[in-house]
Amino acid sequence: MATAETARARITDLWRLGPSEVVALVGAGGKSCLMDALARDYEAAGRHVVLTTTTRILAPGPEGRPLVVRDSLPDLLSSVRRLVAAGASASTGGSPVVGAGLDQQGKVVGIDAEWVRAFRDVPGVEAVLVEADGAAGRPLKAPAEWEPVVPSCASLVVSVAGLDAQGAPLDGAHVHRPGALASLLGLAAGEPIPASALLRAAVRGYRSHVPVGARFLVYLNKADRWPPTADLEISAAEGADEVWAGRLSPDVQMRCLRPIDQAPAAVILAAGLGSRMGGGRDDAPKVLARLGQGTVVGHVVRAVVDSRAFGDIVVVAGREADALGRALREEVPAGGYEMVRNLHPEEGMASSLRLGVSAMREPRDLLVALGDQPLVSAATLQRILAAWAEARRRGAAAVGLGTGGSVLADGPPGGIVGVAAGDSGGVGPPVVMHRSLLPMVLELVGDSGARDILRRYAGRVHSLPPRGGEALDVDSPDDLDHIRGLLAEDGAAAG
C-alpha cells in the first residue's frame, strides 16, 4: 500500500522544504525529536535555523544548542542576528533555541506566536521551527480549546502522532486529554485505539488550525518499532492529506503513505486599474482589448489551461469581472479555471495576489502570470516549469522570464542562479515561486506585487531569457498594435 520509500534521506528534501519555512509542529509522539532532526538536516546543508516554541519545551542540556531567553522581541532578535552573523548555527549543530524565559521547572517559556515572523525575516535564517503544542510525553492527544498555538505566518503545519498508540487503551497513560480524544473520535474511554484512529486524531484535531497559505501533512512516528497496520495504510491512502511514516533515530527513514499532487497553481492577475487603452481605438479594459479571434486576457488564460500543468488556475478580475467572465466563457469554453473578483483593485496588485492565493484549494508552488501578456504560450509555461523542476531541487526560490538586459541562463556548477537583469535586476512574470513563500505573498500590500520577495531571494532566483515577444505586456495602444503585428507575422509564417 505504501508508495514511496527513501532511507537515510534528509527530511528537508523528502518534504520539499524551501526558503523561509516556518514549520509548526503539533500533536504528540515525537515533536521535539522531529524538530531536532529537521534542524540537523538544515545544519548539514550549512543553513541557519531558529528553534522555538509557543508553549513550553525542555531546555537544551549543557552540551546542547545555545539557549537564548529574553522577555523582549528586540533583545531576542539582536542575539539571534549576532549568532547568525557569526556563523554559529550552520554546520555546527549550534542553531539557537529561543524563548521568552525559563519557568520554575527549567522549561523554555514560549514566545508570542506573532514574534515568529520577525525571526523568519532575519537575513540568513532559512527556517523557524516551532513546537506549537504540548502532549505531556504521550504518543497521542486531543487539543484543548486554546491549542495549538500556530503562528499565522506558518508555511507548514506537521501533525505528529506516535505509532505506539495503535491498539493501546484510550486512557491517560497513552493519551493526553483522553476524554477529549474519545469525544473527538467517537470512542469509549479505555477501549483499544484502532490504528486508523491515529490518522483521524492527527487530522480532525488540527486541520482547522492550519493558516491560509500553509501546507499540512501528517507524520506518524516510531515506525521502526510499531509499523503502521494495513488498516492504517489503507486509511492513509484513501484520505485527502499527505501522510508520512518513519523513524527519527538513529538513522532517519521515511515512507510516504499518501503523496499529494505537486502540480503548481497558477494565478492570473487581470484586475489592474490602469486599464483603459484610450486613443479611441479600444475603449475597454486592456485585458479585454480585441486580439486576433479573442481578447488579450483570453490568450493568457488559454495558454495556462492548454499547458495542462497546473493543479489550480485562478483568474483575478476587477470591476469588469462580468465582461471578463463572458469573454472567457467564449474563448475557453472547456473551463478549467476559477474566477474571483477583486472588489478593491485600487489597493494594488498585492490585493489581487492575496485573493488568488486564498482561492487556491491547497498550498502549492505558485505561478504568477499577468493578464496582459498575450504572447505567453503553453510552450513558454512548460519551459519555465521544466527549469523550475531542476532549480527547485537545488533550493531555488523562484524561476521566471528575465527582464531588461542580458540574462544569465545557466548557473555555476551545483549552484543556484542569481540574476541581475537590467538596471533593476530580477525576473518578470510569468514567474513560479516556492510554496514556502505563500505566507509572504499574503502579507504583501501596495502595487509592487511579489517583486520585493524576489529581490530578497535574488541569489536563489533562476531567470530564463525570453523568446520572441513572450515577455511583452500591453500598456498602451502602441503596445497592442505591436503585438498584433507580431501575431500577424507568426500567422503568415505558419501559413
N, C-alpha and C positions, 0 to 999 in steps of 0.2 A: 504493500500500500504506500510505502514511502516513495518519494520521487527523487530527491537529490541528496547525495551524501558526500561530505568532504571531511577528511581527517586532517588535524594539525593545521588548519587554515585560520587566518585572522577573522575574528567576528566582524571587524570593520569592513572587510572585503565581502564576506558572505552576506552581510546585511546591507551592502551597497551604501555605506555611510559617506557623507560628503562634507564640504566645508561648513563651519559654524553650526554643527549639530548641537541641539540642546536635547539630551536624551533623559527622559523622565522614567525612572524605574518604579513600578508599582506592584502590588500583590505580595507574595510570600515565597519562601523556599529558595532563596539564593540571590536576593537583590545585591547585597554587599559584595558577594563573590563575583557577580556579573559586572558590577561597576569596576572592581579591581581588574578583571580580565579585559574589559574594554580599555581602561587606562593603559594597561601594559601593551595592548595592540597599538594604540596611538603612539606610545613612547618608543616602541620598537621601530616605528616609521619616522622617528625624530620629530614628532608633533607635540605641542604643548596642550595640556588639558587642565581643567579645573574640576575637582570633585567636591560636591557639596550636598546639602540636604535641606529640605523644607520641613522636616520633622526632627528626628534625633537619630544619630548614628554613633557607633563606637569610635572613639578617637584612635588614631594610629599609634602603634607602640613606639618605644624609644628608637628602634632601628627602622621605623616605617617612614611614610611620606611626611613632609613638613606640614605642620598644623598651623593654620593662620586663623586666629579668632579675634574679631574686633566687633564692637557694638555699633559701628557706623559704616555705611557703604563706602564713603570716600577713603577711610582708613584701610578697609579691605582691598579696594581697588589699587591703592598705592602699593600695598605689599605684593599683590599678585603681579602688577606691572614690573616691579623690581625683580621678582623671581623669573618671569618670562624673559626680561631683557638680559638677565644673567645666564640664560640657557639652563636653568636649574631643573627643568622638568623633562625636556626632550632627551630620550635615550638613557636616562639615568634612574628612572623609577622615582623621580623627585617631584611629580606633579602635586601641587598643594591640595590639602583638604581644608576647605574654607567653612567657617561657621560664625555665628553671632556670639558665641561664648561657650562655656562648659557648665553643665548642670552639676548637681551635688553628687551624682553617680559617675561624674567624669565623662559623660557623653557630650558629643558636639551638638550644640543647640542650632537648630535650623535658621537659615536666613529668610527674609521676606521673599516670597515667590517672585515678586516683580523686580528684585535685585538681580535676578539671574541674567536678564537681558544685558545688563552692564558688563558682566563678566564675559558673555558671549562676544561683545563688541570690543574687548581688549585686543589690540593688534597682536597677532601671533598666537592667539588661543584658537585651537582647532575645534574644540568641543567642550561643552559643560555637561558633566554627568551628575544627575540629581537623583538622590534617593528621596522619593516623594510620598512614601507610605511606610507604615510600620507594621510588623507582624509578630513581634514578641518571640521570634525564633521558630514559629510554626511553619509547616510546609504549605498551608492553605489558609485563606482568610476571606472574610467579607468586610468591606469598608464601612466605617461609621459614616454618619451624615456629613461630617466635616472632612472626610477623606475621599480620595487622596488630595494632596496639595500640589497640583501640577502647574508649573509656570505657564502663563498664557503664551509665551514665546517658544514653547516646546516644539521641536520638529519631529520627534519620535517618542512615542509612549510604548514602553515594553511592559506587558503584564506577565509577571513571573508566577509560576506555581511549581511546587515540588512533587515529583512523581511518586515519592514515598507516601503520598496521601491516598494513592489508589488502594481501595479496599480497607483503609483504616477507619476506625469508628469516628463518627461525626461528634467529637467531644472536644473539651478544652485542651486535652493533651496533644491533639493533632491539628486543631483548627483555632485560629484567632477569631473570636466572636462567633462561636458555633451556632448560637441561636439565630443570629442574623443570616448566617450562611444556610441554615436549614430552611428559613423562610424564603430566601432568595432562590433556592433550588427546588423547593417543594419536597424536602426530605424530612424524615423524623430524626430527632436528636438521638445519637447513639448508634444509628444503623450504619452498616458499612457504606463508605463513599464509593459509588460507581466510578470507574475510571473516566468515563465520558463526562462526569460531573466536574472534573478538574477544568476541562475546557469551558464549560458553561460558567463556572465561577470566575475564571480569568476574563471572560468576555462580558458577561452580564454585570459584573461588579464594577467594570472600568471603562467600557466602550463609550459611555455617555460623558465621561470626563475628559475625552480627548479634544484638545482645542482645534478649531478650524485651521487647516493647513498642516496638521501634524499627522504623520503616518502612525499606524497602530499595528503591533504584532504581539503574538503570544509566545513566550519561551517556557518550555517545560524542562525543568532542571533535574539532574541526578539520573539521567537515562542509562548511565553505565551500571548502576546497581538496581534500578527499578525501570526496566524498559517499558515503554508505553504498550498497553494491551492492544489487541486487534480492534476492540470496540472503540478505543480512544483514537486509533489511527483512522478508522472509518469516519468517526465524528469530525476529526480534523479535516480530512479530505473532502467531506461534504459541506463544510462550513464556508463562511464568506470571508474569513480573516486569515492572514498569513500566520502560520504556526511552525515553530521550530522545536526540536527536542535535542538535548545534548548533555554534555558534562563540561565542567569548567576547569577541572584539575584531575590528574597532573598535566595531561595534555588536552587542550580544548578540542572537542569533537562535536560537530553539529550535523543535524539531519533535518531537512525541510519536509515537514509532513503535508504542508499545504502552501505551495507557492502562489503568488498572485501575478496577474498580467502586469508586465513592466512597460507597456507602451506609453510614451509620454502623452500628456494632454496638450491641447492647443487652445490658446485664447487669441481671438482676432479682434483687434480694437477698431471700432468703427463709430465712435461717439463724439469725435472731436468737434469743437465749436468753430474752428477756422474753416468753415465748410463751403460757403457759397463761392462758386467759381467766378461769378461776375462777368463783366465784359459783354453781357447779353448773349453769350453763347451757350451757357449751361446754367440756367438759374435753378440749381438744385444742389443739394449737398454733394461734395466732391466724390464721396464714395458711391453715389447714385448716378454720377455722370455716365452717359452712354459711351460704351467702348466695344466696338465690334457688334456682336449679336447680344451683348448683355450690358452689365454695368461694371464699374471699377471694382466694387467690393465683390461682385459675383465671381469675377476672375479669381480673386484670392480664396474665397470660400470653396470654390470648385477645386482649386489646386490642393487645398488641405484635405478635402473629402476624398478626392481621387487618389491621393498618395496612399490611402489605406494604412496609415502608420500610427494613428492616434487613438487612444482609448476614450478620450472625451474631446469634443470640439465645441467651444463656447464662443459665440459671436456677441460682442457687447455693442449694442446700439444706443443711440442718444434719443433726441426729441423726434427724430424722423423714423422711429422704430417701426411704425405701421407700414410706411412706404418701403423701408428696407426689407421687412418681412415679406411683403408682396413680391418684391423683386427676386428675393432668394427662392421663394417657392416656385417661381417660373424657371429660374436658372439652375437650381439644384433640386429638382423635383423629388429625388430619392431621399432627401433629408440627410440624416447622419450628423446633425449639429443641433445645438440648443441655442436659442437666442434669449438674452436678458437685456433689460432696458436700464440704462443709467439715467436716473431722474435728475441728476445734478452734474452734468458734464462740465459745467463751469468750474468745478473743483479740480479739474485737470486729469491728465492721463492716469495718474495713480488711482483715482476713484474707479476708473474702468478696470484697471488691473485687479484691484481688490474684489470687485464684483465677479470678474471672470474666475479668479481663483476660488472664491466662495461657492461658485456654482459647480465646481468640479465634484464628481461623485466621490473621489478619494484622492489623496495627495499623490502626485506623480511628478516626474520631471516635466518641465513646462516649456513649451514653445510659445513665444510671444510673436505674433505677426500683426502687421498693420493692414487695415482695410483699404489703404490707398496705394498698395504696391502690386499692381495688377500683372506685372511681368514675373512675379514669383510663380514658379511652376511646381508640379508634383516632383519633377526631377530635382529642382532646387532643394526641396524639403528632404528628399531622400538622400541627397548628397550631404546636407547638414547633419542628418541623423546618423549616417554612416560614420562621419567624422566624430560625432558625439559618442557613439558606442566605443570607439577606441580611446578618445580623450577622457571619457568618464572613468574608464578602467584605470587610468593613470592619475586620477584625482582632480580632474578639471572641474571648474565651477560652471563654465558656460562655453558654448560654441555658437558663432553667428557669422554673418557676412561682414567682411572688412569694410570700413568707411574711410573716405579721404584718400590718402596717397598709397604708397606701396604697402603690401600686406605680406607678412611672413606666414607662409602656409605650412611649413614643416619646422618642428621644434628640434632642439638638441636631443641627442640620443637619450632615451629614458626620461626626458623631461616633459613638462607641460609648457605649451607655448604661451608666452606673454607678448602681446601685440600692442604697439603704439602706431596706429594707422591714422595719418593726417595729423593736424595740429592738436586736436583734442584727444586723439588716441581712442582705442577701444573698438568695439564692433557695433554693427547696427542690426536691426531686425531684418528678416526673421532670426531670432536667437533662441537657443534652447538652454535652459538653466537647470541646475541640480535641484531636486526636490527639497533638500535641506534649506534652500534659500526662500521657500514659500512664506515662512513667518515674517521674514524681512519684507517681502513683497506686500504682505498685508499691513505692514507698518508704514508704507510709503504715503506721502502726501504731495500735493502740487502737481506740476506738469512735466517733471523730469522722467517719469516712468521708472524703469529699472536701471537707468544709466548710472546712478550713484552706486548701486550694488555691483555692477560690472566693473566700475572703476576700482572699487575696494578690492576686487579679486583679479585685478588686471594681470597679475603674474600667473593666473590659472585660467585664462581665457584663451581659447583657440579660435583664430579668425580664418575664414576661407575667402579667397579672392572672388569677387563677383564675376559672373559670366554674362556677357551681353548687358542688357538693361535690367537684370533681375533686382538690383538694389534701388532702382528709381522709384520715387513716390510722386504723387500728384499734389502739388502745392499751388499750381497756377494754371490758367488756360494754356499757357505755352507748354507746360509740362505735359498736359493732356494731349495736345497736338503732337508733341514729340513721340509720346508713347504710341499714339495711333499710327504714326508713320512707321515706327519700328514693327508694329504688328502687321502693317500692310506689307512691309518688306519681307517679313517672315512668311506671310501667306503667299507672296509672289514666288519666293524661293522654293517653298514646298510644292507649289503648283508646277 
